[in-house]
Amino acid sequence: MLAPLVNLLIAVASVLAHRWLWVRLARDTTRRGGRARRTGTVATVASAALAAAPRILVPTLGPDTERPLAWARYAWLGVLLNLILVCWCRRFRVRSSGRERSSGDGTAQHAGWRSRSL
């Protein structure tokens, strides 16, 4: 009874973490409609599916098929956590160093980042 709820929570956490990374690594650094953004989007969606799929598909796959997927999932989760930590540390370092500039609309941007047009 608890397993479906845990699977749902894992899937939601995976989607939220991957969405945050996509915003930081793809949307904020690439042009809309460009090849780099499309590649980043595909990689983010594939990695989110890889992170959640083995846990959700365990009852239907069987242990021999699930093991390689689980191994890839754990490897990717390590990369995911490191990327999140790097993005957070960089964001904190930029804020604490005072290298931000105001964009006029109340938001602060790092002086070295390309300002994106919405």
C-alpha positions in Angstrom: 0.0 0.0 0.0 2.9 2.3 0.7 4.9 1.4 -2.3 2.8 3.3 -4.9 3.0 6.4 -2.8 6.8 6.1 -2.4 7.1 5.6 -6.2 5.0 8.7 -6.8 7.1 10.8 -4.4 10.3 9.5 -6.1 8.9 10.4 -9.6 7.8 13.9 -8.5 11.2 14.6 -6.8 13.0 13.4 -9.9 10.9 15.6 -12.2 11.4 18.7 -9.9 15.1 18.2 -9.6 15.6 17.7 -13.3 13.4 20.7 -14.1 15.5 22.9 -11.8 18.7 21.6 -13.5 17.2 22.2 -17.0 16.4 25.8 -16.0 19.9 26.4 -14.7 21.9 24.5 -17.3 19.8 24.7 -20.5 17.2 27.5 -20.4 19.4 30.2 -18.7 22.4 29.6 -20.9 21.1 28.9 -24.4 19.0 30.6 -27.0 15.4 29.5 -27.5 15.0 27.0 -30.3 18.7 26.4 -30.6 20.4 23.0 -31.0 22.0 23.3 -27.6 18.7 23.8 -25.9 17.0 21.0 -27.7 19.9 18.7 -26.8 19.8 19.8 -23.2 16.0 19.2 -23.1 16.3 15.7 -24.6 19.1 14.8 -22.2 17.1 16.1 -19.2 13.9 14.2 -20.1 15.9 11.0 -20.8 17.8 11.3 -17.5 14.6 12.0 -15.6 13.0 8.9 -17.1 16.2 6.8 -16.3 16.2 8.0 -12.7 12.5 7.0 -12.0 11.9 4.1 -14.4 13.7 1.2 -12.6 12.0 1.9 -9.3 8.5 2.1 -10.9 9.0 -0.8 -13.3 10.5 -3.4 -10.8 7.3 -5.4 -10.6 7.0 -5.9 -14.3 10.6 -6.3 -15.4 12.2 -8.9 -13.2 15.5 -8.8 -11.4 17.8 -9.6 -14.3 16.4 -6.8 -16.5 16.1 -4.4 -13.7 19.8 -4.6 -12.5 21.4 -2.8 -15.4 18.8 -0.1 -15.2 19.2 0.3 -11.5 23.0 0.6 -11.9 22.6 3.3 -14.5 20.0 5.0 -12.3 22.3 5.1 -9.3 25.2 6.4 -11.4 23.0 9.2 -12.8 21.7 10.1 -9.4 25.3 10.7 -8.3 25.9 12.9 -11.3 22.5 14.7 -10.6 23.4 15.4 -7.0 26.8 16.7 -7.9 25.3 19.0 -10.6 22.8 20.4 -8.1 25.5 21.0 -5.6 27.7 22.8 -8.1 24.9 25.0 -9.3 23.9 25.9 -5.7 27.5 26.6 -4.7 28.1 28.7 -7.8 24.8 30.6 -7.1 25.8 31.2 -3.5 29.3 32.3 -4.4 28.0 34.8 -7.0 25.5 36.3 -4.5 28.0 36.6 -1.7 30.8 38.1 -3.9 28.6 41.0 -4.9 29.1 40.4 -8.7 25.5 40.8 -9.5 23.9 43.6 -11.4 20.3 44.8 -11.4 18.4 44.4 -14.6 16.0 47.2 -13.8 13.0 44.9 -13.0 13.9 44.1 -9.5 15.9 40.9 -10.4 19.6 40.5 -10.1 21.7 38.8 -12.7 25.3 37.7 -12.7 27.4 40.2 -14.7 29.0 37.4 -16.7 25.9 35.6 -17.8 24.1 36.4 -21.0 20.8 38.0 -20.1 18.0 36.1 -21.7 15.1 37.6 -23.6 11.7 36.4 -22.8 
